Amino acid sequence: MATDLNSVYLTDSTNFRKFLGTYDTEGESIITKCRGDSVYLALIVPVCENPQFNFKRKTKERAYSLQDLRETIFF
């Protein structure tokens, strides 16, 4: 068996590039939401390995201010 991993970055392609995390495409995901100047993200993972039960939970949450990211260059 093999799994695929995806890495997620937050960038405006000019001023900053911030690594947000890596997730397994077999049931995990990273969701993002924008509110005003802030970007909120959460890592969502399955509660159990049985695909019959599609319950998921947040394991990590984080918020970033776009203004703060622009002031610090990550490239």
DSSP file (Angstrom, degrees, kcal/mol; ACC not computed):
  #  RESIDUE AA STRUCTURE BP1 BP2  ACC     N-H-->O    O-->H-N    N-H-->O    O-->H-N    TCO  KAPPA ALPHA  PHI   PSI    X-CA   Y-CA   Z-CA
    1    1 A M              0   0    0      0, 0.0     2,-0.3     0, 0.0     0, 0.0   0.000 360.0 360.0 360.0 145.8    0.0    0.0    0.0
    2    2 A A        -     0   0    0      2,-0.0     2,-0.3     0, 0.0     0, 0.0  -0.978 360.0-156.3-137.1 151.0    1.1    3.5   -0.7
    3    3 A T        -     0   0    0     -2,-0.3     2,-0.4    22,-0.0    21,-0.0  -0.895  14.5-128.4-124.7 157.7   -0.3    6.9    0.2
    4    4 A D        -     0   0    0     -2,-0.3    21,-2.7     2,-0.0     2,-0.4  -0.866  17.2-156.2-106.0 140.5    0.1   10.3   -1.4
    5    5 A L  E     -A   24   0A   0     -2,-0.4     2,-0.4    19,-0.2    19,-0.2  -0.935   3.7-161.9-115.3 138.6    1.1   13.3    0.6
    6    6 A N  E     -A   23   0A   0     17,-2.6    17,-2.5    -2,-0.4     2,-0.4  -0.951   6.6-150.0-117.1 139.7    0.3   16.9   -0.4
    7    7 A S  E     -A   22   0A   0     -2,-0.4     2,-0.4    15,-0.2    15,-0.2  -0.868  11.1-151.8-106.8 144.6    2.1   20.0    0.9
    8    8 A V  E     -A   21   0A   0     13,-2.7    12,-3.1    -2,-0.4    13,-1.3  -0.956  11.7-174.9-122.3 134.3    0.3   23.3    1.2
    9    9 A Y  E     -A   19   0A   0     -2,-0.4     2,-0.5    10,-0.2    10,-0.2  -0.934  19.1-142.2-124.5 148.2    1.8   26.8    1.0
   10   10 A L  E     +A   18   0A   0      8,-2.8     8,-2.9    -2,-0.3     2,-0.3  -0.962  40.0 150.9-107.0 122.9    0.3   30.2    1.5
   11   11 A T  E     -A   17   0A   0     -2,-0.5     6,-0.2     6,-0.2    -2,-0.0  -0.992  50.0-154.8-150.0 153.6    1.8   32.7   -0.9
   12   12 A D        -     0   0    0      4,-1.2     5,-0.1    -2,-0.3    -1,-0.1   0.211  52.5-121.4-107.6  11.5    1.0   35.9   -2.8
   13   13 A S  S    S+     0   0    0      3,-0.6     4,-0.1     1,-0.2    -2,-0.0   0.365  99.0  48.0  68.7  -2.3    3.7   34.9   -5.4
   14   14 A T  S    S+     0   0    0      2,-0.2    -1,-0.2     0, 0.0    61,-0.1   0.660 115.8  22.7-127.7 -51.1    5.7   38.0   -4.8
   15   15 A N  S    S+     0   0    0      1,-0.2    59,-0.6    58,-0.1    60,-0.4   0.782 116.7  10.7-100.5 -31.4    6.3   38.9   -1.2
   16   16 A F        -     0   0    0     57,-0.2    -4,-1.2    58,-0.2    -3,-0.6  -0.985  41.1-166.4-151.4 157.4    6.0   35.8    0.9
   17   17 A R  E     -A   11   0A   0     -2,-0.3     2,-0.5    -6,-0.2    -6,-0.2  -0.911  17.0-173.9-145.6 116.7    5.7   32.0    0.9
   18   18 A K  E     -A   10   0A   0     -8,-2.9    -8,-2.8    -2,-0.3     2,-0.4  -0.959  22.6-132.7-120.3 122.7    4.7   30.2    4.1
   19   19 A F  E     -A    9   0A   0     -2,-0.5   -10,-0.2   -10,-0.2     3,-0.1  -0.602  23.6-178.9 -71.1 124.1    4.7   26.4    4.5
   20   20 A L  E     -     0   0A   0    -12,-3.1     2,-0.3    -2,-0.4   -11,-0.2   0.786  46.8 -80.0 -97.4 -32.9    1.4   25.5    6.1
   21   21 A G  E     -A    8   0A   0    -13,-1.3   -13,-2.7     9,-0.0     2,-0.4  -0.904  33.3 -93.1 155.4 176.8    1.7   21.7    6.4
   22   22 A T  E     -A    7   0A   0     -2,-0.3     2,-0.3   -15,-0.2   -15,-0.2  -0.963  33.5-174.7-124.8 141.6    1.5   18.3    4.8
   23   23 A Y  E     -A    6   0A   0    -17,-2.5   -17,-2.6    -2,-0.4     2,-0.5  -0.967  29.2-113.2-137.3 155.1   -1.5   16.0    4.7
   24   24 A D  E  >  -A    5   0A   0     -2,-0.3     4,-1.5   -19,-0.2   -19,-0.2  -0.738  20.5-143.5 -85.1 126.8   -2.2   12.5    3.6
   25   25 A T  T  4 S+     0   0    0    -21,-2.7     2,-1.6    -2,-0.5    -1,-0.1   0.592  83.7  90.0 -70.3  -7.9   -4.7   12.5    0.6
   26   26 A E  T  4 S-     0   0    0    -22,-0.4    -1,-0.2     1,-0.1     3,-0.1  -0.467 123.5 -38.5 -87.3  64.1   -6.3    9.3    2.0
   27   27 A G  T  4 S+     0   0    0     -2,-1.6     2,-0.2     1,-0.4    -2,-0.2   0.104 113.5 102.7 109.8 -22.2   -8.9   11.1    4.2
   28   28 A E     <  +     0   0    0     -4,-1.5    -1,-0.4    17,-0.1     2,-0.3  -0.535  42.2 172.7 -90.5 161.2   -6.9   14.1    5.6
   29   29 A S  E     -B   44   0B   0     15,-1.9    15,-3.4    -2,-0.2     2,-0.5  -0.982  29.7-134.5-159.4 157.4   -7.2   17.7    4.4
   30   30 A I  E     -B   43   0B   0     -2,-0.3     2,-0.4    13,-0.2    13,-0.2  -0.982  26.3-164.1-113.9 121.2   -6.1   21.2    5.2
   31   31 A I  E     -B   42   0B   0     11,-2.4    11,-1.9    -2,-0.5     2,-0.4  -0.836   2.5-164.3-107.4 145.8   -8.9   23.7    5.1
   32   32 A T  E     -B   41   0B   0     -2,-0.4     2,-0.4     9,-0.2     9,-0.2  -0.950   6.6-174.0-128.4 148.3   -8.4   27.4    4.9
   33   33 A K  E     -B   40   0B   0      7,-2.5     7,-3.2    -2,-0.4     2,-0.4  -0.998  14.1-144.8-140.1 138.2  -10.7   30.4    5.5
   34   34 A C  E     +B   39   0B   0     -2,-0.4     2,-0.3     5,-0.2     5,-0.2  -0.876  19.1 172.3-104.4 135.3  -10.1   34.1    5.0
   35   35 A R  E >   -B   38   0B   0      3,-2.7     3,-2.2    -2,-0.4     2,-0.3  -0.886  63.3 -54.5-141.3 108.6  -11.6   36.7    7.3
   36   36 A G  T 3  S-     0   0    0     -2,-0.3    -1,-0.0     1,-0.3     0, 0.0  -0.450 122.1 -14.7  63.6-123.7  -10.5   40.3    6.8
   37   37 A D  T 3  S+     0   0    0     -2,-0.3    29,-3.2    -3,-0.1    30,-0.3   0.461 122.1  86.7 -89.7  -3.4   -6.7   40.4    7.0
   38   38 A S  E <   -BC  35  65B   0     -3,-2.2    -3,-2.7    27,-0.2     2,-0.5  -0.750  57.9-155.7-108.7 147.6   -6.4   36.9    8.6
   39   39 A V  E     -BC  34  64B   0     25,-2.8    25,-2.5    -2,-0.3     2,-0.4  -0.984  14.4-162.4-116.3 126.0   -6.2   33.4    7.1
   40   40 A Y  E     -BC  33  63B   0     -7,-3.2    -7,-2.5    -2,-0.5     2,-0.3  -0.884   9.9-177.6-109.3 138.6   -7.3   30.5    9.4
   41   41 A L  E     -BC  32  62B   0     21,-2.8    21,-2.2    -2,-0.4     2,-0.3  -0.965   8.4-173.5-136.6 155.3   -6.4   26.9    8.7
   42   42 A A  E     -BC  31  61B   0    -11,-1.9   -11,-2.4    -2,-0.3     2,-0.6  -0.996  22.9-132.0-146.1 140.6   -7.1   23.6   10.2
   43   43 A L  E     -BC  30  60B   0     17,-2.1    16,-2.6    -2,-0.3    17,-0.8  -0.845  25.9-159.5 -91.2 124.8   -5.8   20.0    9.7
   44   44 A I  E     +BC  29  58B   0    -15,-3.4   -15,-1.9    -2,-0.6    14,-0.2  -0.918  13.5 176.9-109.6 127.7   -8.8   17.6    9.4
   45   45 A V  E     - C   0  57B   0     12,-2.5    12,-2.5    -2,-0.5   -17,-0.1  -0.925  34.5 -98.7-128.7 153.6   -8.2   13.9   10.0
   46   46 A P  E     - C   0  56B   0      0, 0.0    10,-0.3     0, 0.0     3,-0.1  -0.394  22.2-138.9 -67.7 148.1  -10.5   10.9   10.1
   47   47 A V  S    S+     0   0    0      8,-2.8     2,-0.3     1,-0.2     9,-0.1   0.873  85.3  10.3 -74.4 -38.6  -11.6    9.7   13.6
   48   48 A C  S    S-     0   0    0      7,-0.5    -1,-0.2     5,-0.3     7,-0.0  -0.913  73.1-118.3-137.7 166.3  -11.2    6.0   12.7
   49   49 A E  S    S+     0   0    0     -2,-0.3    -1,-0.0    -3,-0.1    -2,-0.0   0.601  82.9 102.3 -81.9 -11.4   -9.8    4.0    9.7
   50   50 A N    >   -     0   0    0      1,-0.2     3,-1.5     2,-0.0    -2,-0.2  -0.633  63.2-153.1 -74.7 115.0  -13.1    2.4    8.8
   51   51 A P  T 3  S+     0   0    0      0, 0.0    -1,-0.2     0, 0.0    -2,-0.0   0.661  88.3  74.8 -65.9 -13.6  -14.4    4.4    5.7
   52   52 A Q  T 3  S+     0   0    0      1,-0.2     2,-0.7     2,-0.1    -2,-0.0   0.846  92.5  57.7 -64.9 -32.9  -18.0    3.5    6.7
   53   53 A F    <   -     0   0    0     -3,-1.5    -5,-0.3     1,-0.1    -1,-0.2  -0.886  69.3-172.5-101.7 110.8  -17.7    6.1    9.4
   54   54 A N        +     0   0    0     -2,-0.7     2,-0.3    -8,-0.1    -1,-0.1  -0.104  32.3 140.6 -97.7  35.3  -16.9    9.4    7.9
   55   55 A F        -     0   0    0     -7,-0.0    -8,-2.8    -2,-0.0    -7,-0.5  -0.615  27.5-176.2 -81.5 136.4  -16.4   11.3   11.1
   56   56 A K  E     -C   46   0B   0     -2,-0.3     2,-0.3   -10,-0.3   -12,-0.0  -0.892   8.5-164.1-130.4 160.2  -13.5   13.8   11.1
   57   57 A R  E     -C   45   0B   0    -12,-2.5   -12,-2.5    -2,-0.3     2,-0.4  -0.973  26.2-109.2-142.2 156.4  -11.9   16.1   13.7
   58   58 A K  E     +C   44   0B   0     -2,-0.3   -14,-0.2   -14,-0.2     3,-0.1  -0.706  31.0 173.2 -83.3 133.3   -9.6   19.0   13.7
   59   59 A T  E     +     0   0B   0    -16,-2.6     2,-0.4    -2,-0.4    -1,-0.2   0.702  67.2  23.9-110.5 -29.9   -6.1   18.3   15.1
   60   60 A K  E     -C   43   0B   0    -17,-0.8   -17,-2.1     2,-0.0    -1,-0.4  -1.000  60.8-175.8-138.3 138.6   -4.3   21.5   14.4
   61   61 A E  E     +C   42   0B   0     -2,-0.4     2,-0.3   -19,-0.2   -19,-0.2  -0.985   9.7 166.7-132.0 145.6   -5.5   25.1   14.0
   62   62 A R  E     -C   41   0B   0    -21,-2.2   -21,-2.8    -2,-0.4     2,-0.4  -0.989  18.7-151.9-154.5 153.1   -3.5   28.2   13.2
   63   63 A A  E     -C   40   0B   0     -2,-0.3     2,-0.4   -23,-0.2   -23,-0.2  -0.983   8.6-166.2-130.3 143.7   -4.1   31.8   12.1
   64   64 A Y  E     -C   39   0B   0    -25,-2.5   -25,-2.8    -2,-0.4     2,-0.5  -0.989  17.1-137.0-129.0 137.8   -1.9   34.1   10.0
   65   65 A S  E  >  -C   38   0B   0     -2,-0.4     4,-2.0   -27,-0.2   -27,-0.2  -0.833  10.4-149.1 -89.9 125.8   -2.1   37.8    9.5
   66   66 A L  H  > S+     0   0    0    -29,-3.2     4,-2.2    -2,-0.5     5,-0.2   0.862  98.1  56.0 -64.2 -34.6   -1.5   38.7    5.9
   67   67 A Q  H  > S+     0   0    0    -30,-0.3     4,-1.4     1,-0.2    -1,-0.2   0.923 107.6  48.1 -62.8 -43.7    0.0   42.0    6.9
   68   68 A D  H  > S+     0   0    0      1,-0.2     4,-0.9     2,-0.2    -1,-0.2   0.885 111.1  51.2 -64.0 -38.2    2.6   40.3    9.1
   69   69 A L  H  < S+     0   0    0     -4,-2.0     3,-0.4     1,-0.2    -1,-0.2   0.875 107.8  52.0 -67.3 -36.9    3.4   37.8    6.3
   70   70 A R  H  < S+     0   0    0     -4,-2.2    -1,-0.2     1,-0.2    -2,-0.2   0.821 105.7  55.3 -67.8 -30.5    4.0   40.7    3.9
   71   71 A E  H  < S+     0   0    0     -4,-1.4     2,-0.5    -5,-0.2    -1,-0.2   0.728 106.8  55.4 -75.9 -21.9    6.4   42.4    6.3
   72   72 A T  S  < S-     0   0    0     -4,-0.9     2,-0.5    -3,-0.4    -1,-0.1  -0.957  82.4-143.4-114.6 118.6    8.6   39.3    6.6
   73   73 A I        -     0   0    0     -2,-0.5   -57,-0.2     1,-0.1    -3,-0.1  -0.688  17.8-178.8 -85.3 127.2    9.9   37.9    3.3
   74   74 A F              0   0    0    -59,-0.6   -58,-0.2    -2,-0.5    -1,-0.1   0.506 360.0 360.0-102.4  -7.9   10.0   34.1    3.1
   75   75 A F              0   0    0    -60,-0.4    -1,-0.2   -61,-0.1   -59,-0.1   0.495 360.0 360.0 -75.0 360.0   11.5   33.7   -0.4
